[in-house]
Every structure is written in C-alpha cells, then in structure tokens.
Amino acid sequence: MAGLALLRNLYDGSTEDAQRRIADVRRVLADEEFAAGEVTTEGDVATGYRLWSTRYDEPGNLLIAVEQPAVWSLLDDIEPGDALDAACGTGRHARRLVDLGHRVTGVDLTPEMLAIAGNAVPQARFLPADLLALPFPAQRFDLVVCGLAIAHLPEPRAAIAELGRVLRPGGKLVISALHPFQAHLGWHAPFQDADGNRGFIREHPHTHGDYLAAFGAAGLTVRACLEPTLGLAEVAAKRRAFRHLPETTTDAYLGLPAVLVWEAEKTSDPLPSASA
C-alpha cells in the first residue's frame, strides 16, 4: 500500500511525503498484528460463491458500490424486452431489470445464489447454467447483462461469444468486471463464509484489447465503455489497510479505476473463430 502511494506521487509528492510513506513501511514491518497475517484461502468459482452466498448481500462490497450505478445508468436507456442476467448471483441486476419492465431470466453456476435470487426476485425465472454453455437457442434475448463475473475466467473470448450468440440482432450486451489495473495490483474477489473464514476467488487481468478482440469476434460493436473510480467511501472500505494507514491508503487508491463496464450491440454475425 505504501509502495503504491509512493509510486503515484513519485514526481508530484514532496520529500516529506515520501519520508512519511517509508515510515509507514517500517511501522507495518514492526507491527506484530501484521506479521501474524490473516489466513485467506483460494476457492474456485462454484465453491467460493457457495461459501459467500449467505453474506454476499451484506453492506460493504466496494466493487458493487462502484459498479452498480454505472451498469444501471446504461440499463436505464434500453427498451424493455427479453433480458438475460448471466451469472446473476443473488439477483441484484435481475431486480433492476424487472423494475424497468423486462421479461427476465437469470442463470448462475451456484445453486445457493440462485435460491436467494429466486426469493428476492419472484417475477424472474432462474436456472442453473455456465457462462460458457448457456441453455438457450441463438438470438433468444434483446438484452444480456453479466455483472462482475467474466474476469473469473482465464480468458473472456469464449464467454463473450456465448453471450453474443443468445443476443438478437440489434440486441445489447452490458458486462462489468474488475478493472484490469486492479487485477494487476493483485485484487481478487474477497469473501467471508458464514463462520467468518476469509477466502478469495481469482480475478484475471483482461485488458481493453482482450475485450475489444472478443467483441469483434462475436459480432458486437462497442457503444460505451465506463471506468468508474474509487472514491473516499470505497477507499475506507479497504478495512484493514484504512484502519491502520488511512492517509497512505487514500494516497494509494483514491481516484484509481475500479471497474470496467462495457455496452456493446450485436451488429453482425460472429467470425468463424469466435467459437473456437
């Protein structure tokens, strides 16, 4: 954290600022609480979200706080129709789509998440499904939404091809993901299970070029790209770092892009290699 704060102020910061950051590093290294660390284990997507399901909707998810207003700002301008919420989780985007007048189907890999979504949004239909093998015919939907899921995959091309496959010509795809900048900094999806044990689900740093190539191969044309940034409230949600080093954490993260949100339209047939 202190190293990132130093780098961001390499040319504009003062010597005194740099000395404070170096003092922070020394203080952290000497702090027994930090030396003890916190046990955090990696879970695959299905296992991780199953364990996270009971606490997923609790307040304090800084990525959702940044992502959701950006995604909803795009959804507000789309005419109601047949909508798919892919990797729907507990149904937060499905609920918004229903409120906007869409006929909504949600799919997710995790039965526990689907059960919560079904109770939260009874007006929608929910089914178990994988992003890479959606159980729908081609050109089934006018709108496909996929929130904070695609970066869990090692590469985005196959999933975007499948999402594009079920879109009708002229249909819209709205997807969000952890910003690749944050993924390169080592961010993953952290969670606590019902007993408070900490874990994470891996996020992959797909670049803008990766997404643009995938959209083009799937016959999709980009209409918007939003990159909402971390504000003071989201920086404060970096709970452990902010509690111990509030100024340094703010210097490190404030204003950095947190999420990548794309809107694309199906304008042509996919290239032959899109499903390879």
Kinemage of the C-alpha trace (Angstrom):
@kinemage 1
@onewidth
@group {chain A} dominant
@subgroup {mainchain}
@vectorlist {calphas} color= white
{ca met a 1} P 0.000 0.000 0.000
{ca ala a 2} L 2.733 2.448 0.945
{ca gly a 3} L 4.726 1.466 -2.149
{ca leu a 4} L 1.753 2.228 -4.396
{ca ala a 5} L 1.260 5.577 -2.664
{ca leu a 6} L 4.945 6.357 -3.238
{ca leu a 7} L 4.759 5.472 -6.936
{ca arg a 8} L 1.634 7.564 -7.520
{ca asn a 9} L 3.392 10.615 -6.062
{ca leu a 10} L 6.844 9.915 -7.495
{ca tyr a 11} L 7.071 13.233 -9.358
{ca asp a 12} L 4.476 15.401 -7.625
{ca gly a 13} L 4.986 14.460 -3.972
{ca ser a 14} L 7.341 16.149 -1.557
{ca thr a 15} L 10.332 14.654 0.226
{ca glu a 16} L 8.332 14.858 3.448
{ca asp a 17} L 5.509 12.827 1.856
{ca ala a 18} L 7.984 10.156 0.770
{ca gln a 19} L 9.519 10.020 4.232
{ca arg a 20} L 6.074 9.501 5.772
{ca arg a 21} L 5.375 6.609 3.406
{ca ile a 22} L 8.740 5.000 4.227
{ca ala a 23} L 7.974 5.413 7.930
{ca asp a 24} L 4.655 3.649 7.305
{ca val a 25} L 6.511 0.702 5.755
{ca arg a 26} L 8.819 0.453 8.772
{ca arg a 27} L 5.873 0.667 11.174
{ca val a 28} L 3.991 -2.097 9.369
{ca leu a 29} L 7.054 -4.356 9.316
{ca ala a 30} L 7.460 -3.887 13.061
{ca asp a 31} L 3.767 -4.467 13.851
{ca glu a 32} L 3.115 -7.961 15.242
{ca glu a 33} L -0.530 -7.834 14.165
{ca phe a 34} L 0.520 -7.505 10.523
{ca ala a 35} L 3.221 -10.143 10.928
{ca ala a 36} L 0.568 -12.623 12.082
{ca gly a 37} L -1.451 -12.022 8.898
{ca glu a 38} L -4.891 -13.460 8.126
{ca val a 39} L -5.441 -16.920 6.693
{ca thr a 40} L -7.057 -16.424 3.271
{ca thr a 41} L -7.639 -19.417 1.026
{ca glu a 42} L -8.475 -19.505 -2.677
{ca gly a 43} L -11.726 -21.086 -3.784
{ca asp a 44} L -12.879 -21.952 -7.275
{ca val a 45} L -15.881 -20.016 -8.579
{ca ala a 46} L -18.536 -22.585 -7.624
{ca thr a 47} L -17.102 -23.253 -4.160
{ca gly a 48} L -16.261 -19.636 -3.423
{ca tyr a 49} L -19.686 -18.265 -4.244
{ca arg a 50} L -21.401 -21.116 -2.404
{ca leu a 51} L -19.495 -20.158 0.741
{ca trp a 52} L -20.068 -16.449 0.100
{ca ser a 53} L -23.786 -16.743 -0.671
{ca thr a 54} L -25.061 -16.196 2.882
{ca arg a 55} L -23.103 -12.932 3.233
{ca tyr a 56} L -22.914 -11.685 -0.351
{ca asp a 57} L -25.610 -9.035 0.072
{ca glu a 58} L -24.177 -7.588 3.278
{ca pro a 59} L -23.136 -3.902 3.070
{ca gly a 60} L -19.507 -3.017 2.388
{ca asn a 61} L -18.807 -4.580 -1.025
{ca leu a 62} L -16.851 -1.694 -2.528
{ca leu a 63} L -16.846 -3.096 -6.077
{ca ile a 64} L -20.632 -3.357 -6.160
{ca ala a 65} L -20.884 0.174 -4.776
{ca val a 66} L -18.853 1.442 -7.735
{ca glu a 67} L -20.144 -0.957 -10.407
{ca gln a 68} L -23.889 -0.924 -9.866
{ca pro a 69} L -24.631 2.770 -10.592
{ca ala a 70} L -22.558 2.570 -13.793
{ca val a 71} L -24.322 -0.571 -15.042
{ca trp a 72} L -27.755 0.774 -14.157
{ca ser a 73} L -27.058 4.062 -15.944
{ca leu a 74} L -26.704 2.040 -19.160
{ca leu a 75} L -29.737 -0.166 -18.472
{ca asp a 76} L -31.973 2.868 -17.954
{ca asp a 77} L -31.686 3.783 -21.661
{ca ile a 78} L -32.556 0.324 -23.074
{ca glu a 79} L -36.102 -0.504 -24.181
{ca pro a 80} L -37.791 -3.323 -22.198
{ca gly a 81} L -37.698 -6.771 -23.772
{ca asp a 82} L -36.432 -10.277 -23.122
{ca ala a 83} L -33.432 -9.934 -20.805
{ca leu a 84} L -30.868 -12.422 -19.517
{ca asp a 85} L -28.951 -11.798 -16.307
{ca ala a 86} L -25.953 -14.100 -16.799
{ca ala a 87} L -24.034 -15.011 -13.631
{ca cys a 88} L -26.910 -13.350 -11.787
{ca gly a 89} L -25.697 -14.095 -8.258
{ca thr a 90} L -28.348 -13.059 -5.737
{ca gly a 91} L -30.328 -11.192 -8.391
{ca arg a 92} L -29.395 -7.539 -7.891
{ca his a 93} L -29.350 -6.734 -11.630
{ca ala a 94} L -32.343 -9.021 -12.269
{ca arg a 95} L -34.347 -6.981 -9.767
{ca arg a 96} L -33.466 -3.769 -11.584
{ca leu a 97} L -34.351 -5.287 -14.958
{ca val a 98} L -37.770 -6.370 -13.659
{ca asp a 99} L -38.361 -2.862 -12.316
{ca leu a 100} L -37.532 -1.484 -15.782
{ca gly a 101} L -40.176 -3.698 -17.383
{ca his a 102} L -38.049 -6.511 -18.860
{ca arg a 103} L -39.056 -10.169 -19.015
{ca val a 104} L -36.109 -11.557 -17.042
{ca thr a 105} L -34.298 -14.873 -16.966
{ca gly a 106} L -31.325 -15.296 -14.643
{ca val a 107} L -28.659 -18.001 -14.707
{ca asp a 108} L -25.830 -18.776 -12.329
{ca leu a 109} L -23.389 -21.575 -11.585
{ca thr a 110} L -24.176 -21.622 -7.854
{ca pro a 111} L -27.461 -23.154 -6.604
{ca glu a 112} L -27.200 -21.288 -3.299
{ca met a 113} L -27.035 -17.940 -5.107
{ca leu a 114} L -29.958 -18.927 -7.343
{ca ala a 115} L -32.101 -19.802 -4.327
{ca ile a 116} L -31.544 -16.339 -2.850
{ca ala a 117} L -32.239 -14.684 -6.219
{ca gly a 118} L -35.465 -16.647 -6.655
{ca asn a 119} L -36.750 -15.458 -3.279
{ca ala a 120} L -35.618 -11.874 -3.874
{ca val a 121} L -36.990 -11.537 -7.414
{ca pro a 122} L -40.013 -13.852 -7.797
{ca gln a 123} L -41.035 -12.103 -11.039
{ca ala a 124} L -37.973 -13.531 -12.818
{ca arg a 125} L -37.128 -17.092 -13.856
{ca phe a 126} L -33.820 -18.543 -12.606
{ca leu a 127} L -31.902 -21.536 -13.946
{ca pro a 128} L -28.518 -23.177 -13.235
{ca ala a 129} L -26.090 -22.623 -16.109
{ca asp a 130} L -22.460 -21.945 -17.015
{ca leu a 131} L -21.436 -18.790 -18.898
{ca leu a 132} L -19.656 -20.988 -21.427
{ca ala a 133} L -22.716 -23.136 -22.210
{ca leu a 134} L -25.964 -21.197 -21.929
{ca pro a 135} L -29.074 -23.415 -22.297
{ca phe a 136} L -30.826 -21.145 -24.811
{ca pro a 137} L -31.212 -21.053 -28.588
{ca ala a 138} L -29.410 -18.440 -30.644
{ca gln a 139} L -30.933 -14.947 -30.753
{ca arg a 140} L -33.159 -15.550 -27.713
{ca phe a 141} L -32.683 -12.217 -25.895
{ca asp a 142} L -32.866 -8.482 -26.583
{ca leu a 143} L -30.512 -7.704 -23.678
{ca val a 144} L -27.825 -9.663 -21.850
{ca val a 145} L -26.282 -8.417 -18.600
{ca cys a 146} L -23.254 -10.029 -16.951
{ca gly a 147} L -22.039 -8.420 -13.740
{ca leu a 148} L -18.608 -8.903 -12.128
{ca ala a 149} L -18.150 -12.458 -13.378
{ca ile a 150} L -16.215 -12.587 -16.628
{ca ala a 151} L -12.832 -11.755 -15.072
{ca his a 152} L -13.047 -15.000 -13.095
{ca leu a 153} L -12.396 -16.784 -16.398
{ca pro a 154} L -8.799 -17.143 -17.642
{ca glu a 155} L -9.812 -15.523 -20.945
{ca pro a 156} L -13.002 -13.657 -21.966
{ca arg a 157} L -13.381 -14.595 -25.630
{ca ala a 158} L -15.395 -17.832 -25.288
{ca ala a 159} L -17.803 -16.367 -22.747
{ca ile a 160} L -18.395 -13.209 -24.803
{ca ala a 161} L -19.003 -15.378 -27.872
{ca glu a 162} L -21.634 -17.331 -25.938
{ca leu a 163} L -23.278 -14.183 -24.572
{ca gly a 164} L -23.338 -12.750 -28.085
{ca arg a 165} L -24.779 -15.964 -29.503
{ca val a 166} L -28.006 -15.633 -27.498
{ca leu a 167} L -28.464 -11.957 -28.471
{ca arg a 168} L -30.826 -10.938 -31.245
{ca pro a 169} L -29.510 -8.619 -33.994
{ca gly a 170} L -29.543 -5.112 -32.554
{ca gly a 171} L -29.560 -6.513 -29.007
{ca lys a 172} L -27.378 -5.065 -26.274
{ca leu a 173} L -24.747 -6.678 -24.066
{ca val a 174} L -23.811 -4.922 -20.809
{ca ile a 175} L -20.947 -6.504 -18.885
{ca ser a 176} L -18.851 -5.403 -15.927
{ca ala a 177} L -15.613 -6.735 -14.489
{ca leu a 178} L -12.885 -5.834 -12.062
{ca his a 179} L -10.699 -3.277 -13.822
{ca pro a 180} L -7.510 -4.888 -15.181
{ca phe a 181} L -5.436 -2.247 -13.401
{ca gln a 182} L -6.708 -3.520 -10.050
{ca ala a 183} L -6.262 -7.141 -11.094
{ca his a 184} L -2.625 -6.386 -11.931
{ca leu a 185} L -2.265 -4.894 -8.433
{ca gly a 186} L -3.341 -8.250 -7.013
{ca trp a 187} L -7.002 -7.614 -6.259
{ca his a 188} L -9.269 -10.661 -6.202
{ca ala a 189} L -12.853 -11.173 -5.017
{ca pro a 190} L -12.564 -11.461 -1.201
{ca phe a 191} L -15.284 -13.067 0.872
{ca gln a 192} L -16.119 -14.434 4.289
{ca asp a 193} L -18.153 -17.577 4.771
{ca ala a 194} L -20.941 -17.949 7.332
{ca asp a 195} L -18.337 -18.661 10.040
{ca gly a 196} L -16.217 -15.609 9.201
{ca asn a 197} L -13.409 -17.513 7.484
{ca arg a 198} L -11.721 -15.436 4.761
{ca gly a 199} L -11.202 -16.555 1.185
{ca phe a 200} L -10.914 -15.217 -2.343
{ca ile a 201} L -11.981 -16.037 -5.888
{ca arg a 202} L -9.336 -15.283 -8.510
{ca glu a 203} L -9.733 -12.347 -10.925
{ca his a 204} L -7.808 -12.293 -14.221
{ca pro a 205} L -6.445 -9.008 -15.675
{ca his a 206} L -8.174 -8.972 -19.085
{ca thr a 207} L -7.057 -5.870 -20.957
{ca his a 208} L -9.147 -3.482 -23.017
{ca gly a 209} L -7.569 -5.086 -26.072
{ca asp a 210} L -8.704 -8.538 -24.910
{ca tyr a 211} L -12.283 -7.330 -24.636
{ca leu a 212} L -12.244 -5.444 -27.935
{ca ala a 213} L -10.937 -8.501 -29.765
{ca ala a 214} L -13.600 -10.684 -28.151
{ca phe a 215} L -16.389 -8.242 -29.028
{ca gly a 216} L -15.249 -8.026 -32.635
{ca ala a 217} L -15.055 -11.802 -32.998
{ca ala a 218} L -18.572 -12.162 -31.593
{ca gly a 219} L -20.098 -9.635 -33.997
{ca leu a 220} L -20.504 -6.987 -31.291
{ca thr a 221} L -19.832 -3.262 -31.667
{ca val a 222} L -18.883 -1.260 -28.572
{ca arg a 223} L -21.286 1.582 -27.791
{ca ala a 224} L -19.941 2.660 -24.391
{ca cys a 225} L -17.052 1.992 -22.020
{ca leu a 226} L -17.249 3.274 -18.437
{ca glu a 227} L -14.410 3.163 -15.887
{ca pro a 228} L -15.800 4.311 -12.511
{ca thr a 229} L -13.173 5.165 -9.934
{ca leu a 230} L -12.672 4.643 -6.222
{ca gly a 231} L -13.968 7.458 -4.017
{ca leu a 232} L -13.336 8.124 -0.346
{ca ala a 233} L -16.115 5.771 0.773
{ca glu a 234} L -14.657 2.892 -1.255
{ca val a 235} L -11.111 3.581 -0.026
{ca ala a 236} L -12.383 3.463 3.563
{ca ala a 237} L -13.922 0.055 2.765
{ca lys a 238} L -10.365 -1.315 2.441
{ca arg a 239} L -10.979 -2.116 6.075
{ca arg a 240} L -7.666 -3.367 7.452
{ca ala a 241} L -5.418 -1.030 5.489
{ca phe a 242} L -7.548 2.042 6.158
{ca arg a 243} L -7.818 1.288 9.857
{ca his a 244} L -4.048 1.238 10.257
{ca leu a 245} L -2.890 3.607 7.474
{ca pro a 246} L -5.769 5.880 6.431
{ca glu a 247} L -3.664 8.588 4.768
{ca thr a 248} L -1.443 6.134 2.928
{ca thr a 249} L -4.409 4.028 1.783
{ca thr a 250} L -6.102 7.151 0.463
{ca asp a 251} L -2.975 8.236 -1.395
{ca ala a 252} L -2.652 4.747 -2.878
{ca tyr a 253} L -6.210 4.160 -4.112
{ca leu a 254} L -8.262 7.353 -4.355
{ca gly a 255} L -9.250 8.048 -7.953
{ca leu a 256} L -7.994 4.765 -9.426
{ca pro a 257} L -10.318 2.948 -11.870
{ca ala a 258} L -12.068 0.107 -10.045
{ca val a 259} L -14.401 -1.457 -12.575
{ca leu a 260} L -14.677 -1.781 -16.349
{ca val a 261} L -18.226 -1.576 -17.753
{ca trp a 262} L -18.955 -2.220 -21.426
{ca glu a 263} L -22.060 -1.766 -23.541
{ca ala a 264} L -21.962 -3.497 -26.933
{ca glu a 265} L -24.538 -4.058 -29.667
{ca lys a 266} L -24.890 -7.115 -31.893
{ca thr a 267} L -24.354 -5.730 -35.356
{ca ser a 268} L -23.091 -8.690 -37.403
{ca asp a 269} L -22.588 -12.446 -37.444
{ca pro a 270} L -19.671 -13.761 -35.374
{ca leu a 271} L -16.407 -14.544 -37.065
{ca pro a 272} L -15.769 -18.262 -37.676
{ca ser a 273} L -13.105 -18.319 -34.937
{ca ala a 274} L -15.352 -16.818 -32.239
{ca ser a 275} L -16.471 -20.251 -31.023
{ca ala a 276} L -13.067 -21.934 -31.420
